[in-house]
C-alpha cells in the first residue's frame, strides 16, 4: 500500500491560478492573480502497489489533447484593440434594436437572431424591456407566424403568454387547428417551435405540435425537419451552436454586416476567455495525478470543460465553469472506477470511506482509490471555502452528501451487475437519475447562484436529471452494456415489454418530451402560483442548460464525449481551439 500523509494548511493560491472567484465576478476577459490564502490538503504519496492486470477495460480512446497542447493555446483576441472594437459594434447594434417600430415582428426576429448568434447577452436589458412592452400591450401581429414567434420568445424570456392566444387559429369545436393554416409553412414551423414551451396540461400546444408535425413531415425537406424534431429551438443550447448559425446568417440575403462583424468578433473574444479557463482547469487536472495513477480513467478534461460552456453560459461566471469542469472530471473518474475497474469488494470499501468522509480510513484502500478520494476531498474543501467567502455559508455537509448519494447509486448498480440482476424500468430510473451525475453538478452550482432552500428546486432537479439520464442512455447504452454494465433505460424497457430496440428508443424519446413538459412547468411558474416561491434566475438557467447540453452531447444516438469523429467534437474544436474567420 502507499503511505498517505494529509495535512491541513493555509497556502496562497498558486500564481498559475488564472481566475480567482472574486476576480471572475468583476471581469469576464482579464486574468489576475491573488495571494488570498485558502485551506488546502497536501499529501505525500509514495506508490508501492502497481495497478493489477486482468481487470475489465472500458476500451476508451486516449485523450485527443495533451497537457502541453492545451497550455500552448493562445490568441490575439485578448488585446484591448479588439475589446474597443466590440464595444463600438455593440453600441451600433443596440441602436438598431431599440429603434421604435410599428410592427414588432421584425424586432422579434432580430432578438431571435441575436440569441442564436450568441450575442444577446450584450443586450439583455434592452431585450427584456422590449418583450415586457409587447407582453403588457399584446401588440404583436395576430397571424400564425407572428403569434407563434412572440409566444416562443416571450416564454423563453420568462413572460408567460397563455396558450389561449392560439384559440383563434382553431376550428369552431376547438378540437384541432383550421385546415387552411396547413398552407402556411413558415407559420407552421414557428408553431411547431412554440409548442415545445408547453407546460403540463396545456392541450392546445399539444394539438399545435401534432397539427404542425403532420403537415411539415410532408411539406418540408425530410432531413431539415428531422433536425428540427430532434432539436427544436427550446432544446438547443446557445453557445456551442453559435458558429453554425453565424455561417447560416452570413449567407442570408437580409444579413446585417454590423451584426455579422460583432458575432464573429465576439466569438473570438469569448474563445480567448474560454482558453484561459480551460488552461487553468487542465493545470488542476494534471496536479491531481489521476491520469498518471489511474490510467483506466477517461482523460476528458477538454470535453468536460466544453460541457460547461453550454451549462453556464454567462461571461461573468468563469469560476463556475471551471468548478463544474472539475465536478465532471471527478464524476467521470468515479464512474469508471465503479463501472469498469473496481472489484465489488474494493467498491464496497471505497463507498464506505466516502460515506464516512474519513481520511484515516483511506489506509484500507488500494492506491488508485486513495488518489481519487484525496482529489475529491481536496476539491470539496476548496469549493466549500470559496462559497463560505462569497456567501458566508458553510456548504460542506451538503456537498459531501452529494458525493455520498452518487457513490451509493454507483454501488447499487455495481451490485446489480455482479449479481446479474435486471432492474425494471422504474427501478432503474429511481436510481439512475442520481448515478448520471447531474445532481453533483447542480448541487455545486446551487450554492453559487442561490440563497434559497434546496427543497424548492427538488422537482426541477429531478426532472432535469431524468432527461440527462435518458439522453445519455440513448447515446451510450449499447457500448456500456457490451463492455459489461447494468442494463440501461433502453434495455430495461426491452426486457420488460419485449419491445424491439427501435421501439424502446421511440418510447424513450416520448418520455423525454413528457419530462420537458414537466421541466417547463417548474421553470415557468406564474408569480401568483406561490407568493413564497421565488426561483433564482441564474440557477434556473443552468438547470435548463444542463438538460439541453446533455441532449446536444449525446445527439444522433451517439456518445459525443471524447469520440474523435463525432459532430460534437468538431464543434468543440471550432468553439475552443480554432479562430473564426
N, C-alpha and C positions, 0 to 999 in steps of 0.2 A: 504493500500500500504506500501511498505518498504521505508525506508529512505536511500538515497544514498549520500555519501559524497565522491567526487572524487578529488584527489589532485595530481598535477604533481610534482614529487620529483626526486632527484637523489639518488639511492640506490645502494650499492655494490651488485654484483652478489652473491647470497647465496652460502655458502660453499658446499652445496649439488649439485651445478651445476657441472656436470661431464665434459662436453665438450664445453668450450667456443669456439667461432668460430675461433679465431686466433690459438688456440692450435690444433684444429682438422685438420687444413690445414698442420700442421707440423708433426703430429703424428697420425697414424692410430690405435694405440693399447694402448697408455697410457692415463690415466686421469690426468688432472691437474686442479688446482683451480686458480681463478683470483679475484682481487679486483677491476677490471675496473668498474667504475660507468656507469650506463645506466639509461635512464628515465623509470620510471615505474608509472603506475596509481594504487594507493592504494585505496581501498574502504572500507567503513564501511557499512555493510548491516544488517539491522535488519528486519528479515522476519516476516511480520504480516498478509499476505494473503495466507493461505494454498492453495495448488493446488486443484481446484474443481474436483468433481467426475462427471461421466456421459459423459466424453469425449470418443472419439474413441481411440482404442488401436491398436498398431502395432502387438501385440502378440509376441514380440521378446523374445527369451530365455534370461536368465540372463547371465552375463559375465562368461566366463569359468575360468578366473584367477582374483583373487582379488589383492588388492594393496600389502598386506603383502607377498603374494606368489611371486609376481614379484620382490619385493625388496630383497627377500631372494635368488634369483638366484646367483649362484657362480660357478666358475670353476677354476681348477688348470692351465688352459692353458693361463693365463695372465702372467705366470712366464717367466723369462729370459731363462731358460733351453730350453723351447720349441721354443722360438724365435731363439736361436742359432742353434738348430737342423734344423729348417725350412730354415735358410739361407744356411746351408750346402747342404740340398737337392735341393734347388733352383739352386745352383751352379752346381750340378751334372746334373740336367735336362737341364740346359742351354747348357752345353757341348754337350749333345745328340742332342739338337735342331739345333745348328749351325754347326754341323758336315757336311762337304761337301759331297754331294751325286750326282751321275749321274742322277738318276731317282728321280724327285721331288715328285712323288706321295706319297711314304711313309712319306715324310716330311709334305706334306699337310694333310695326315691322322693324323699325330702326332699333328699338330696345331689344327685340329678339335677336337681331344681328349682333349687337354689341355683346350680348350674353354668349352667343355661340362662338364669337371671335375671341372670347376670353378677356375682354377689356371692360366689361360692365362694372367691375369693382371701382373704377375711377369715377363713376357717375351714379353711385348708389343713392345719394340723397336726391339728386335730380329725378332719377327714375322713380323713386318712391313717391315724390310729390306729384309727378305726372299721373302715376297709376292711382294714387289716392283721389285725385281730382276726377278721373274717369269713373272710379268706383262710386264716389259720392253723387256725382251728377248723372251717371248712367249715360254718358254722351258718346257712346260708340255706335257705329252703324249697325243696323239690325239685319243685315244679310248673313247667311250661314258662315261665310268665311270670317268676316269681321267679328261676329259674336263669338265664334269658336276661338279665335286668336285672343280676343280680350279676356275671355273666360280662362284660358290656359295661363296667360301671363299674370293676371290678377291673382289667381290662386297660387301660382308659383311664387309670388312675392308676398303672400300672406293675406290677401284681400279675398274673403270667401264669398265670391259671387254665387248665388243659389242656382241649382240645376234647372230651376223653373224658367230661366232665360231661354231655354231651348224649347219650351212648350209651343211656341208659335210656329215651330217647324214640324210639329207632329200632326197626325191626322185627327179627325174630329173625335174619334174614340180614344185617342191618346195611347193607342197600342203600338204605334210604330211611327217612323218619320214619313213624311209625304213622299211618294214615289218621284215627284217632279224634281226633288233635290238630288236624285240619283245622277243627274246630268252635270251637276256642279262638282267636278273632280277636285278643283282647288279648295272648295269649301269642305268637301268630304275628308280630304287629307287633314285639314285643321280640326274638323270634328273628331276624327279618329284620335289625333294627338290630345285633344282636350279631354277625351273620355278616360284617359289614364290618370287624371287627377280626381277620380271619383272617390267618395267616401262610402263607408258601409251603408247599404240601404238605399243608395241613390240609383233608382231603377232607370231613370231617364238616360243617365250616362251609360248604363249597360246596354240599353236599346241603341244608343248612339253608336257604340262600338260595333255591335252586331250589324247594324244597318250599313255603316261605312265599310266594314270589313267585307261584307258580302259583295258589294259593288266594286270596291277597289281591287279585289283579287282578280276581277275580270278585266278591269279597265287600265290598271297601272302595270308597268313593267314588273314581271314576277320577281326578279332579283331585288329591284328597288323596294318593292313593298315588303318583301321578306325581311329586309334590313329594318324597315320601319316597324314591322311587327315585333321583331326581336328587341329593338332598342328605340322605343318612342322617346321623344324629347325629355319627358319627365324622368325617364330611367337613365338618361345619358349624363355621364359625368363631364364637367365642363373642361377642365384643364388638359387632360391628355388628348381630347378630341378637337382642340382649338386649331391645330395646324391643318388637319384635313379640311376644316371648314374655311380657313383662310384661303387654301388652294381653290376651293369651290367659289368663294366670294370673288377672288381675283378674276375668274372667268365670266362673272355675271355682267350683263350689259349695263346694269344700274350701279355698278361698283363705284364707290366714292374713293378717290385716290388718297384723300387725307385720312379717312378711316382705315384704309388698307395699310398706309405707311405706319400709322400708330399701332395697328395689330402686329405687324412684322417686328417693329422696334421693341414693343412691349414683350413679345415672345422671347426675343434675345436677351433683354434685360432681366426678365424673370429667370431665364435659363441660367444666367450668371449667379443669381441668388441660390437657385437650386443646386448648382455645382458646389458652392461653398458649403451648403448644408450637407450634401452628400459626402464631401471630403471629411467633414467632422464626424459624421456617422461611421464612415469607413475606419477612421482612426480609433474610434471606440471599439468597433468590432474586432479590429486587429489586436487591440490591447487585452481583450478578454481571453485570447488564446484558444477559443473554442474551435476554430478551423484547424489549428495545429494539433490539438489534443483529441478532437472528436472528428476524424476525417470522414465518417459516415454521414455527418450532418450536411444538409444542403447549405452551400455557401451562396446566399441570395441577398446580400446586403443591398445591392443596387436595385434589384426588383422590389425588395421590401420598402426601400425609400420611395420608389416610384408609386407604390400604393398610396403613400401619404400625401402626394401632391393632388390626388383626387379626393381624399378624405378631408384634409384640412387645407382648403384652397386659398384662404386669405393670405396676402403677402406678409402681414404682420405676425403671423403665427408660425414663424420658423422654429421656435423652440418646440412647439407641439408636434411639428413634422418630425424633427429629429427624435424626440421622445417616442413617437409612435413607431418609427422605423426600428428603434431598439426593441420595443414590445414585439413587433412582428418577427424580428430575428430570434428572440428568446422563445417565442411560441413555436417557431419552426424547429428550433433545437429540441425543445421538449417533445414535440410531435414526433420527430424522427427517433428519439430515444424510446418512446413508448410504442410507436407503430412498427419500427423496423429492427432496432438493435438490442434493446434490453431484454434479458430473460425475465420471466414472470417473478422469480424470487428477487432479482435486483430491483424490479419496478415496484414491488411491494415495499421494500426498504426505502427506496427513493421517495415514494409517496408519503411514507411515514415521516421522513426527515422534513419534507416540505410542510406537512401538516403541523409539525411541532415548530417549524421555522427555527431550527436549532443547529448552530454551527458545530457544537460539540458532537452531535450525532453523525456528522459527516464522516467521522473516522471509520464507520462501518461500511461506507460506500466504496465502490471501485473508483479509481481516479477520474474517469471520464464523467461520472456523476458528480464528484466533488467539484470539478471545474465548472460544470454547468450550474450547480446550485450556488456556488460562491458568486458567479457572474450575476445570477438572478438576485441574490441577496444584496449585492452592492448596488445594483440598478434600482431596486425598490427603495433602498435607503436614500439614494441620491434624489429620486423623484419626490419622495416624501419631504425631504429637506427643502427642495425648491418650492414645493407647494406651501410649506409652512412659512417660508419667507414671503411669498406672494400673497397668500390668503390668510395667514395666521391660524391655519387649521392643520391638525395632525391627521393625515390620511393614511398613516402606516397600517393600522388594523384592517382597513378596507382594502388596501392594495394587496396585503398579504392574503386576505380571504379570496381575492380574485384569483390568485395563482393556486391556492389550495383547491378551489372549485374546479379549476381547469385540470389539474392533475388527477383529481378524483374522477372526473369524467373520462380521462385517458385510461386510468386503471380499470374502470368498468369495461371499456371497450377491449382492453387487452385481455381481461378475464374472459369476455365473450369469445374472443378469438382463440385463446388457448384451450377453452372448453368445447370449441366447435359449436357454440350456441348461435342460433339465428334469431335475432330480435324481430318483433313485429314492427311495422312502420311507425306506429305511435310510440312504442317503447324506444325505438332508435332515436326519433326526433326529440323525445323528452330529455335525452342525454346529449344528443349531437348539437343542439343549439348552443351548448356551452363548449363542447370539445372543438368546435370550429375555430375558437379563439377570438371571435369578435368582441366578446364581453371583456376580455383582457384589454383590448384597445379602447373600448368605450369607457370602461371604468377609470382608466388612467386619464383620459381626456375629460371626464366628468368633473374632476376636481380642478381642472384648469379653467373650465368655462362656466361653472355654476357656483352658486352659494346656496343651493336648494337641497331638499331632501331627495335621496336617491330613489325612494319608492315611487315618486311621482312619474318616473321615467321607466318603470318596470315593464309595462306592456309594450311601450315603444321599443325598448331594447330587445325584448324577447322576439317581437315580430321581425325586427331588422336582422337579428341573428338567425332566425329561421330562413330568411331569404338568402343570407350569406351561405348558410349550410347547404341549401338546395342548389344554389348556383355552383358552389364548389363541387358538389356531387355530380352535377351534370358534366363537369369538365374533367374530373379526376377519378371517378369511382371505378371505372374499368381497370385502369392501371393499378390502382391501390388494391383491388381485390385479386388481380393476377399475381402481385408480388407477395400476397399473404396478408390480408387485413379483414376486419369485421365487415360484413355486408353494409353497403351504403343505401341511401334512400331508394335508388332505382332497383337494386337487388332485393331490398326488403319488400317493396311493392310487388315485384315479380314473384317472390316466394309466397307472398300472402294471397295473391289473386290469380296466379298462373298466367299473368299477362306477359306479352312479348316485351322486349326491351324498348321498342319504339312506343308501345302503348304506355309503358312506365314513364318514359321521358315526356310524353304528352300530358300525362297526369301531373308530373312534377311542374311542368310549365303552367298548368291551370292553378296549381296550389300557389306558385309564385305570384300570379296575378291576384289571387284572393288575399294573399298576405300583404301585397302592396296596397290593396284597398284598406286593410286594417291599419297599415302604417300611415296612409294618408289621413285616416280618421284621427289618429293621435297627433300628427303634425299640424293638422288644420282645425284645431279646436276653436270654436267660436268663443269670443271673450265672455259671453254670458253663460257658457256651459258650467263654469265653476269660478266663482269670484276669488277663490283662494288658490287658483291654479294658473300660474304664470310660467310658461316654459322659457328656458334660455334659448334665445335666437341662435347663438353660435353652436350650442350643443345640438339643437335640432338639425342644424346644417350638417354636422359631422355624422350624425346617425343616418340621415338620408344618403349622404355621400358615400359612407362606408358600404351601404347596400348597393348603390349604383356601381361602385368600384369593383365589388365582387362580381357582379354580372359582366362588367367590362373585362376583367382579368380572365374569366372562365367562359368567354364568348365562343360561339360556334362549337360548343360541346368539347372544348379542348382546354388543356392546362397552360395558360399563358405565363405561369410563374416559373421563369427560367428556361423556357423552351426556345432554342436559338432562332428557329424559323417562324415563330408564331407572329401573328399580326400585332399582338400586344408588345412583343419585344421590338418590333420595328418602330412602333410609336414611342417606346421607351427611348430608343436611341435618338429619335428625332427630338424628343422633348428635353432630354438631359444632356446629350452629347453633341449633336450636330447643329451648327448655326443655321438659322433660317435665312435664306436669301430672297 
